[in-house]
Amino acid sequence: MYLEKLALHNFRNFTHVEQIVLPKSGLLIAAAPNATGKTNFLESIVMLLRGKSFRAGHAECVQWGEDGFVVRGVVHRQAGTLTTAVHYHQPTQKVRIEEGGEPVSPVMFYQHYPMVTFLPEDTFLFTRGPAVRRNFLNRALVSVPAYVSALVQYQRSLKQRNANLKTAASFADLAAWTDVLVEHAESLWQHRRSLATFISTHLPELYQRITGEELLLVIELVTSTESAGELAENLANSFPHESRYGYTLQGPHRDDLTVTVDDRPVADFLSQGQQRSLVIALKLCAHSYIKKTINETPLFIADELLSELDEQRQEILLANLPTATQTILTTTSVPAIVKKRADAHLLDLRSILAAAEEPDDDFDDDDVDVDEHDTDTGDEEPIVAEEPVAEGAPAATA
């Protein structure tokens, strides 16, 4: 899969960019000084292919003083070429997602365009709570149709079961939602274990390739129970506790992906630089798994991936990045090693911003109209919402 064209209207600091044409493969380097719009550029691509930002709500992506934004693009997939668009209308807080000019549900849209992202805050993947790592699992698996279906149904049944726990007089009052929860938990665990096994097999070698350091890494998917049958039994036995808390205490929404060295969590054993390299290797493993599983090569998008690395480490890391499809990186300056690569393409964001024009007929008020197909951002589909990462309170989603 690759993104051929991108157009932006009132998205962040991109007032009107009629068309950016992107190379279909190799390294695309988006270069600009800090605070110029490098991360905004990556954010616009994620918005186009996910219908949401990786760091903010839709309203925060609207250029100051405007009443909405439009992001459009042309995407090539195995199934064919499609024009996609995301419209946001701030006065009504409505989002319209389109494929081929027709509205599409966020749940269906979310799984069509596989990608893997690396952001600076991903460095803290192992130092924060389990919710962050569950979100990593969900993002890696969201392009697998069977996983998406199970995750949506699980999240809905979990929400209903938690609501009923507040008034249920006995476990029998929860039977319908418990059965649905257990059914889809088994499917989620099957896919998560498959991904964890793949990571366990490939992560140590990949980490060694990009760092030159050999570590005895142990990767494990930690679940509250071993099977759906055991989950059903435990839920029945824990009803008195769950009714007291008003919350389902076991299931995939409590999973964690742990990585240890010599039985110690990597957060306690590795330096911040080592953890950063480990996260990069983990993201590359996810990229390989997605490609193997769905027979579609994901985009790889990374913000400041090469920062904090000397030239030798940059060269090693670049040699291990996927280049059979698009790999899009941001940087404040183009490293010398990149300039020597025949497959590297430079995108000067400063020139694009300087050449931005006022809206023309392609971007008029109709672009942000809303109708019965639009999505109210105040009540997004469960698959679209990320899990809260704050600790100290029960997590709300799988």
C-alpha positions as CSV (number, residue, x, y, z in Angstrom):
1,M,0.0,0.0,0.0
2,Y,1.2,3.5,-0.6
3,L,-0.1,7.1,-0.5
4,E,0.2,8.8,-3.9
5,K,-1.3,12.2,-3.3
6,L,-2.2,14.4,-0.3
7,A,-4.2,17.6,-0.2
8,L,-4.8,19.7,2.9
9,H,-7.2,22.6,3.7
10,N,-7.0,24.4,7.1
11,F,-5.3,21.5,8.8
12,R,-3.0,22.9,11.5
13,N,-0.6,25.3,9.8
14,F,-1.4,24.0,6.3
15,T,-3.8,26.6,5.0
16,H,-4.3,25.3,1.5
17,V,-2.0,22.6,0.0
18,E,-3.6,21.6,-3.3
19,Q,-1.5,18.5,-3.9
20,I,1.6,16.8,-2.6
21,V,2.7,13.9,-4.8
22,L,4.6,11.2,-2.9
23,P,6.9,8.5,-4.2
24,K,5.4,5.0,-4.1
25,S,8.4,3.4,-2.3
26,G,11.7,4.1,-0.7
27,L,12.5,6.8,1.9
28,L,10.6,10.0,2.0
29,I,12.3,12.6,4.2
30,A,10.1,15.5,5.3
31,A,12.7,18.1,6.4
32,A,12.1,21.3,8.3
33,P,13.3,23.2,11.4
34,N,11.6,22.6,14.7
35,A,8.1,24.2,15.1
36,T,7.7,24.4,11.4
37,G,5.1,21.6,10.9
38,K,6.9,18.3,10.5
39,T,4.7,16.5,13.0
40,N,1.7,18.2,11.6
41,F,2.5,16.7,8.2
42,L,2.7,13.2,9.7
43,E,-0.5,13.9,11.7
44,S,-2.3,14.8,8.4
45,I,-1.4,11.4,6.9
46,V,-2.6,9.5,10.0
47,M,-5.8,11.6,9.9
48,L,-6.4,10.7,6.3
49,L,-5.9,6.9,6.9
50,R,-7.4,6.6,10.4
51,G,-10.0,9.4,10.5
52,K,-8.4,10.6,13.7
53,S,-5.2,12.2,15.1
54,F,-2.6,10.4,17.1
55,R,-2.2,13.3,19.6
56,A,-5.3,15.5,19.6
57,G,-9.0,15.8,19.0
58,H,-10.4,16.9,15.7
59,A,-11.1,20.4,16.9
60,E,-7.5,21.0,17.8
61,C,-6.4,20.2,14.2
62,V,-8.4,23.1,12.8
63,Q,-6.4,26.1,11.8
64,W,-7.0,29.0,14.1
65,G,-10.1,31.1,13.0
66,E,-11.5,28.5,10.6
67,D,-14.6,26.3,11.1
68,G,-13.2,23.0,9.9
69,F,-10.6,21.1,7.9
70,V,-10.4,18.8,4.9
71,V,-7.7,16.2,4.3
72,R,-7.8,14.3,1.0
73,G,-5.6,11.7,-0.6
74,V,-5.2,9.0,-3.3
75,V,-4.3,5.6,-1.8
76,H,-3.1,2.5,-3.7
77,R,-4.0,-0.9,-2.1
78,Q,-4.0,-4.5,-3.4
79,A,-7.8,-4.1,-3.7
80,G,-7.4,-1.0,-6.0
81,T,-6.9,2.7,-5.9
82,L,-9.2,4.9,-3.8
83,T,-9.7,8.6,-3.2
84,T,-10.2,9.1,0.6
85,A,-11.1,12.2,2.5
86,V,-11.8,13.3,6.1
87,H,-13.9,16.4,6.7
88,Y,-14.4,18.0,10.0
89,H,-17.0,20.7,10.8
90,Q,-16.2,22.4,14.0
91,P,-19.5,24.2,14.7
92,T,-21.3,20.9,14.7
93,Q,-18.4,18.7,15.8
94,K,-19.1,16.3,13.0
95,V,-16.7,14.2,11.0
96,R,-17.3,12.8,7.6
97,I,-15.1,10.0,6.3
98,E,-15.2,9.1,2.6
99,E,-13.9,6.4,0.3
100,G,-14.4,7.0,-3.4
101,G,-16.6,9.9,-2.6
102,E,-19.0,7.8,-0.5
103,P,-19.4,8.0,3.3
104,V,-17.9,5.0,5.2
105,S,-18.2,4.0,8.9
106,P,-15.1,4.7,11.0
107,V,-14.9,1.0,12.0
108,M,-14.7,-0.2,8.4
109,F,-12.3,2.6,7.4
110,Y,-10.0,2.0,10.3
111,Q,-8.9,-1.4,9.0
112,H,-8.4,-0.6,5.3
113,Y,-5.1,1.3,5.5
114,P,-2.4,-0.5,7.5
115,M,0.4,1.6,8.9
116,V,2.9,1.6,11.7
117,T,3.9,4.8,13.4
118,F,6.9,5.7,15.6
119,L,6.6,8.9,17.7
120,P,9.0,10.3,20.3
121,E,6.5,9.5,23.1
122,D,6.7,5.8,22.1
123,T,10.0,5.7,23.9
124,F,8.0,5.4,27.1
125,L,6.1,2.3,26.0
126,F,7.7,0.2,28.7
127,T,7.7,2.8,31.5
128,R,4.0,3.5,31.4
129,G,1.0,1.3,32.3
130,P,-0.5,-1.7,30.5
131,A,-3.0,0.4,28.6
132,V,-0.2,1.8,26.5
133,R,0.9,-1.6,25.4
134,R,-2.7,-2.8,24.8
135,N,-3.1,0.1,22.5
136,F,0.1,-1.0,20.7
137,L,-1.4,-4.5,20.2
138,N,-4.7,-3.0,19.0
139,R,-3.0,-0.7,16.5
140,A,-0.8,-3.6,15.2
141,L,-3.8,-5.9,14.7
142,V,-6.5,-3.4,13.6
143,S,-6.0,-4.2,10.0
144,V,-6.9,-7.9,10.6
145,P,-10.7,-7.9,9.9
146,A,-11.5,-10.8,12.3
147,Y,-9.7,-8.9,15.1
148,V,-11.5,-5.7,14.4
149,S,-14.9,-7.4,14.6
150,A,-14.0,-9.2,17.8
151,L,-12.6,-6.0,19.4
152,V,-15.7,-3.9,18.6
153,Q,-18.1,-6.6,19.9
154,Y,-15.9,-7.1,23.0
155,Q,-15.8,-3.4,23.8
156,R,-19.5,-3.0,23.4
157,S,-20.4,-6.0,25.5
158,L,-17.9,-4.9,28.2
159,K,-19.5,-1.5,28.3
160,Q,-23.0,-3.0,28.7
161,R,-21.8,-5.6,31.2
162,N,-20.2,-2.9,33.4
163,A,-23.4,-0.8,33.2
164,N,-25.5,-3.8,34.3
165,L,-23.2,-4.6,37.1
166,K,-24.4,-1.5,38.9
167,T,-27.9,-2.9,39.2
168,A,-27.6,-6.7,38.8
169,A,-29.0,-8.7,41.7
170,S,-27.3,-11.9,40.7
171,F,-24.8,-13.3,38.1
172,A,-27.7,-14.6,36.1
173,D,-28.7,-11.0,35.3
174,L,-25.4,-10.6,33.5
175,A,-25.6,-13.9,31.5
176,A,-26.3,-12.5,28.1
177,W,-23.5,-9.9,28.1
178,T,-21.1,-12.3,29.8
179,D,-21.6,-14.9,27.0
180,V,-20.8,-12.3,24.3
181,L,-17.8,-11.0,26.3
182,V,-16.3,-14.5,26.7
183,E,-17.0,-15.4,23.0
184,H,-15.0,-12.5,21.7
185,A,-12.3,-12.6,24.3
186,E,-11.2,-15.9,22.9
187,S,-10.8,-14.4,19.4
188,L,-8.8,-11.4,20.8
189,W,-6.5,-13.7,22.7
190,Q,-5.9,-15.9,19.7
191,H,-4.7,-12.9,17.6
192,R,-2.8,-11.2,20.4
193,R,-0.9,-14.5,21.2
194,S,-0.1,-14.9,17.6
195,L,1.4,-11.4,17.5
196,A,3.3,-11.9,20.8
197,T,4.7,-15.2,19.5
198,F,5.9,-13.5,16.3
199,I,7.5,-10.7,18.3
200,S,9.2,-13.2,20.7
201,T,10.7,-14.9,17.7
202,H,12.0,-11.9,15.8
203,L,12.5,-9.0,18.3
204,P,15.8,-10.2,19.9
205,E,17.5,-10.6,16.5
206,L,16.1,-7.4,15.1
207,Y,17.2,-5.5,18.2
208,Q,20.7,-6.9,17.9
209,R,20.9,-5.9,14.2
210,I,20.1,-2.3,14.8
211,T,22.1,-1.9,18.0
212,G,24.9,-4.5,17.8
213,E,23.9,-5.6,21.3
214,E,22.7,-9.1,22.2
215,L,20.0,-9.3,24.9
216,L,18.2,-12.3,26.3
217,L,14.7,-10.8,25.8
218,V,11.6,-12.6,26.9
219,I,8.3,-11.4,25.5
220,E,5.0,-12.5,27.0
221,L,1.4,-11.7,26.6
222,V,0.1,-11.6,30.2
223,T,-3.6,-12.5,30.4
224,S,-6.0,-12.7,33.4
225,T,-7.0,-16.3,32.4
226,E,-5.7,-19.0,30.1
227,S,-8.9,-19.7,28.1
228,A,-12.4,-18.5,27.5
229,G,-13.8,-21.4,29.6
230,E,-11.7,-20.3,32.6
231,L,-12.7,-16.7,32.0
232,A,-16.4,-17.6,32.2
233,E,-15.9,-19.6,35.4
234,N,-13.9,-16.8,37.0
235,L,-16.4,-14.2,36.1
236,A,-19.1,-16.2,37.7
237,N,-17.1,-16.6,40.9
238,S,-16.1,-13.0,41.1
239,F,-19.6,-11.5,40.8
240,P,-19.6,-10.3,44.5
241,H,-16.4,-8.3,43.9
242,E,-17.4,-7.0,40.5
243,S,-20.8,-5.9,41.7
244,R,-19.1,-4.0,44.5
245,Y,-16.8,-2.2,42.0
246,G,-19.3,-2.0,39.1
247,Y,-16.6,-3.2,36.8
248,T,-15.5,-6.4,35.0
249,L,-12.3,-7.4,36.6
250,Q,-11.0,-10.0,34.1
251,G,-10.7,-10.3,30.4
252,P,-8.6,-8.9,27.5
253,H,-9.1,-5.4,28.7
254,R,-6.6,-6.3,31.5
255,D,-3.9,-7.8,29.2
256,D,-0.3,-6.7,29.2
257,L,2.6,-7.3,26.8
258,T,5.7,-7.6,29.0
259,V,9.4,-7.6,27.9
260,T,12.0,-8.7,30.4
261,V,15.8,-9.3,30.5
262,D,17.0,-11.7,33.2
263,D,13.6,-11.7,34.7
264,R,13.7,-7.9,35.1
265,P,11.4,-5.5,33.3
266,V,13.3,-3.7,30.6
267,A,12.2,-0.4,32.2
268,D,14.4,-1.3,35.1
269,F,17.2,-2.9,33.2
270,L,17.8,-0.8,30.0
271,S,18.8,2.9,29.6
272,Q,16.4,5.3,27.9
273,G,18.4,5.0,24.7
274,Q,18.3,1.2,24.8
275,Q,14.5,1.4,25.4
276,R,14.1,3.7,22.4
277,S,16.0,1.2,20.2
278,L,13.9,-1.6,21.6
279,V,10.6,0.2,20.8
280,I,11.8,0.9,17.2
281,A,12.6,-2.8,16.8
282,L,9.2,-3.7,18.3
283,K,7.5,-1.4,15.7
284,L,9.5,-3.0,12.9
285,C,8.3,-6.4,14.1
286,A,4.7,-5.2,14.0
287,H,5.3,-4.0,10.5
288,S,6.5,-7.4,9.4
289,Y,3.7,-9.2,11.2
290,I,1.0,-7.0,9.5
291,K,2.6,-7.6,6.1
292,K,2.7,-11.4,6.7
293,T,-0.8,-11.6,8.0
294,I,-2.9,-9.5,5.6
295,N,-0.7,-9.6,2.5
296,E,-0.6,-5.8,2.4
297,T,2.6,-3.9,3.1
298,P,1.9,-1.1,5.7
299,L,3.2,2.4,5.6
300,F,6.0,3.1,8.1
301,I,5.7,6.6,9.5
302,A,8.2,8.0,12.0
303,D,8.8,11.3,13.7
304,E,12.4,12.2,14.5
305,L,13.4,8.5,14.2
306,L,17.1,9.3,13.4
307,S,17.6,11.9,16.2
308,E,19.9,10.9,19.1
309,L,21.8,8.6,16.8
310,D,25.3,9.0,15.5
311,E,26.0,8.6,11.7
312,Q,27.0,4.9,12.1
313,R,23.8,4.0,14.0
314,Q,21.7,6.0,11.5
315,E,23.2,4.0,8.7
316,I,22.4,0.7,10.5
317,L,18.9,1.7,11.4
318,L,18.1,2.9,7.8
319,A,19.4,-0.4,6.4
320,N,16.7,-2.2,8.5
321,L,13.8,0.0,7.6
322,P,11.1,-1.3,5.2
323,T,11.6,0.3,1.8
324,A,9.6,-2.0,-0.5
325,T,6.7,0.5,0.3
326,Q,6.7,4.0,1.7
327,T,8.7,4.9,4.7
328,I,8.1,8.5,5.7
329,L,10.5,10.1,8.2
330,T,10.7,13.6,9.6
331,T,14.0,15.4,10.5
332,T,15.3,18.9,11.2
333,S,18.3,18.3,8.8
334,V,19.0,15.6,6.2
335,P,21.7,13.2,7.4
336,A,24.7,12.7,5.1
337,I,24.0,9.0,4.8
338,V,20.5,9.7,3.5
339,K,21.8,12.1,0.8
340,K,23.8,9.2,-0.6
341,R,20.8,6.8,-1.0
342,A,19.3,6.5,-4.4
343,D,15.9,5.6,-3.0
344,A,15.7,8.7,-0.8
345,H,13.3,11.5,-1.7
346,L,13.3,14.9,0.0
347,L,10.1,16.9,0.8
348,D,10.9,20.5,1.8
349,L,8.0,21.4,4.1
350,R,9.1,25.1,4.3
351,S,8.6,25.4,0.5
352,I,5.2,23.8,0.7
353,L,4.1,26.1,3.5
354,A,5.4,29.2,1.7
355,A,3.6,28.3,-1.5
356,A,0.3,27.6,0.3
357,E,-2.6,29.4,-1.5
358,E,-6.0,30.6,-0.5
359,P,-8.8,28.1,-1.0
360,D,-10.1,27.6,-4.5
361,D,-13.2,26.0,-6.0
362,D,-11.9,22.5,-4.9
363,F,-12.3,23.5,-1.3
364,D,-15.6,25.3,-0.7
365,D,-18.1,25.4,2.1
366,D,-19.8,22.2,0.8
367,D,-16.6,20.3,1.8
368,V,-17.5,20.5,5.5
369,D,-21.3,20.1,5.3
370,V,-22.8,17.3,7.4
371,D,-25.6,14.8,6.7
372,E,-27.0,11.6,8.1
373,H,-23.8,9.7,7.3
374,D,-21.6,11.9,9.4
375,T,-20.0,10.8,12.7
376,D,-20.6,12.7,15.9
377,T,-17.1,12.9,17.5
378,G,-18.7,13.0,20.9
379,D,-19.8,9.3,20.5
380,E,-17.1,7.6,18.4
381,E,-17.1,4.0,17.6
382,P,-15.1,2.0,20.3
383,I,-12.5,0.9,17.8
384,V,-11.7,4.6,17.0
385,A,-11.1,5.6,20.6
386,E,-7.8,4.9,22.1
387,E,-7.7,3.4,25.6
388,P,-6.9,5.9,28.4
389,V,-3.3,5.4,29.7
390,A,-3.6,6.9,33.1
391,E,-3.0,4.4,35.9
392,G,-4.9,4.1,39.1
393,A,-8.3,3.6,37.5
394,P,-9.7,0.5,35.7
395,A,-9.1,0.6,32.0
396,A,-12.3,1.0,29.9
397,T,-11.5,-0.8,26.7
398,A,-9.8,-3.9,25.5
